[in-house]
Structure formats: C-alpha cells, structure tokens
Amino acid sequence: MSPASPALPIGLPNCLKKRQLLTDKALTPAQCRDYGNKFLDLGWREDALEFFRKGAVTEGLEALKAYCLEAGDAYLLGRLGETDPEVWRRLAERALALGQLHFARRACEAAGDTDKTAMVAGLISGQAETPDR
C-alpha cells in the first residue's frame, strides 16, 4: 500500500481543476497572477509558469527567469521561450559553476557556442578537465 499523497494547500487547484482553469477563456490575468504566485511560493515553478504565461504576467515570468539564471536551470529557461544568446551564455556559466553539466551543455547549445558545447560535452564524458576560473 502506497502512502497517501499530501493534500494540496488551500486555494490551489488539483491537476484536473488546473487543466480546466488553463483552458478557461474567462480566467483573468489577475487570477492567473494569483495562482502563479501561489504555485511559485511553493516552489512549483512549472505550474507557476503555466499560469504566468496564460495571463501574460510579466513580473512572474521575469521572476522565473531570474530563478533560472541563479539556479542554472536550462530546462525551465527553455520553457520560458528565451532566445537571447547572451542570457543563455550567462546561464551556461552559472550551471557550469554549479556543476550542472547537462544544463550547461544545453545552454551552450542554445547560445550557439559550439566550442564551449564541445568542452562541456567532454566534461560530461570525462574526457576533459574542468576549466580553471
């Protein structure tokens, strides 16, 4: 018997209600901001992203971008739709500093930096040494 899953905090929709809300044309940007902030407060960034994107909540999307750059999270930055190579280079450096090699490689690829992509791929495969800082 598996343990019971924890209850959702009050005011947050379950997965079915969330899907319904995200397809509801009547959901306002203010409601999207509220749901997004509630999810963000819990660290549920993917859920927050969905609501921020639906409501075009710029400050929420910017908060997620800042998190990505601090945490070296290339996956979430990609989900945000980031295209600026300089942002990707910054994220690659941060991910590399944090030892998140797969995220660093993805960021280097997105930045179009083939030399650095190859260097990070070498680190992943164990064929290169970590660059001195």
C-alpha positions in Angstrom: 0.0 0.0 0.0 1.4 3.4 -1.0 1.4 6.3 1.4 -1.3 8.9 0.8 -0.2 11.9 -1.2 0.0 15.2 0.7 -3.1 17.4 0.5 -2.8 20.5 -1.7 -2.7 23.7 0.2 -6.0 25.5 0.4 -6.7 27.7 -2.6 -4.7 25.6 -5.1 -6.4 23.6 -7.8 -5.7 19.9 -8.2 -4.4 18.7 -11.6 -7.9 18.4 -13.2 -9.1 21.7 -12.0 -5.8 23.3 -13.1 -6.2 22.0 -16.6 -9.8 23.3 -16.6 -8.6 26.7 -15.4 -5.8 26.9 -18.0 -8.3 26.3 -20.8 -11.0 28.7 -19.4 -11.2 31.8 -21.6 -12.8 33.7 -18.7 -9.7 33.3 -16.4 -8.4 36.8 -15.9 -4.7 37.9 -15.8 -5.2 38.8 -12.1 -6.4 35.3 -11.4 -3.5 33.9 -13.4 -1.1 36.0 -11.3 -2.7 34.8 -8.1 -2.5 31.2 -9.0 1.0 31.6 -10.4 2.3 33.3 -7.2 0.7 30.6 -5.0 2.5 27.9 -7.0 5.7 29.9 -7.1 5.6 30.3 -3.3 5.6 26.5 -3.0 8.4 26.2 -5.5 6.2 24.6 -8.1 7.7 26.6 -10.9 6.3 24.6 -13.8 2.8 25.2 -12.6 3.5 28.9 -11.9 4.9 29.2 -15.5 1.7 27.9 -17.0 -0.4 30.5 -15.2 2.0 33.3 -15.7 2.2 32.5 -19.4 -1.6 32.3 -19.8 -2.1 35.6 -18.1 0.9 37.3 -19.7 2.1 38.1 -16.2 5.4 39.8 -17.0 6.7 40.1 -13.4 6.0 36.4 -12.8 7.8 35.4 -15.9 10.8 37.7 -15.0 10.9 36.1 -11.5 11.1 32.7 -13.1 13.9 33.9 -15.5 15.8 35.3 -12.5 15.5 31.9 -10.8 16.8 30.1 -13.9 19.8 32.3 -14.0 20.5 31.8 -10.3 19.9 28.1 -10.3 21.4 27.3 -13.7 18.1 25.8 -14.8 18.3 25.5 -18.6 15.2 23.4 -18.9 12.9 26.0 -17.3 14.6 28.8 -19.2 13.8 26.9 -22.4 10.2 26.6 -21.4 10.1 30.3 -20.9 11.0 30.7 -24.6 14.2 32.6 -24.1 16.1 33.2 -27.3 18.8 35.8 -26.4 22.2 34.1 -26.7 23.7 36.3 -24.0 21.1 35.1 -21.5 22.0 31.5 -22.4 25.7 32.2 -22.0 25.1 33.6 -18.6 23.1 30.6 -17.6 25.8 28.3 -19.1 28.4 29.9 -16.9 26.2 29.6 -13.8 25.3 26.0 -14.5 28.9 25.1 -15.1 29.9 26.8 -11.8 27.3 24.7 -10.0 28.4 21.5 -11.6 25.2 21.1 -13.6 26.9 19.9 -16.7 23.9 18.8 -18.7 22.2 22.1 -18.2 25.5 23.9 -19.1 25.7 21.9 -22.3 22.1 22.7 -23.2 22.7 26.4 -22.5 25.9 26.5 -24.6 24.0 24.9 -27.5 21.2 27.4 -27.2 23.7 30.2 -27.2 25.3 28.8 -30.3 28.7 28.4 -28.7 30.0 25.2 -30.4 33.4 25.3 -28.8 32.0 25.6 -25.3 29.4 23.0 -26.1 32.2 20.6 -27.1 34.2 21.4 -23.9 31.2 20.7 -21.7 30.4 17.5 -23.6 33.9 16.5 -22.9 33.5 17.2 -19.2 30.3 15.1 -19.2 32.0 12.1 -20.9 35.1 12.5 -18.6 37.4 13.4 -21.5 38.1 17.0 -20.4 39.2 18.7 -17.3 37.2 21.4 -15.5 38.5 24.8 -16.7 40.3 26.9 -14.1 38.4 30.0 -13.1 
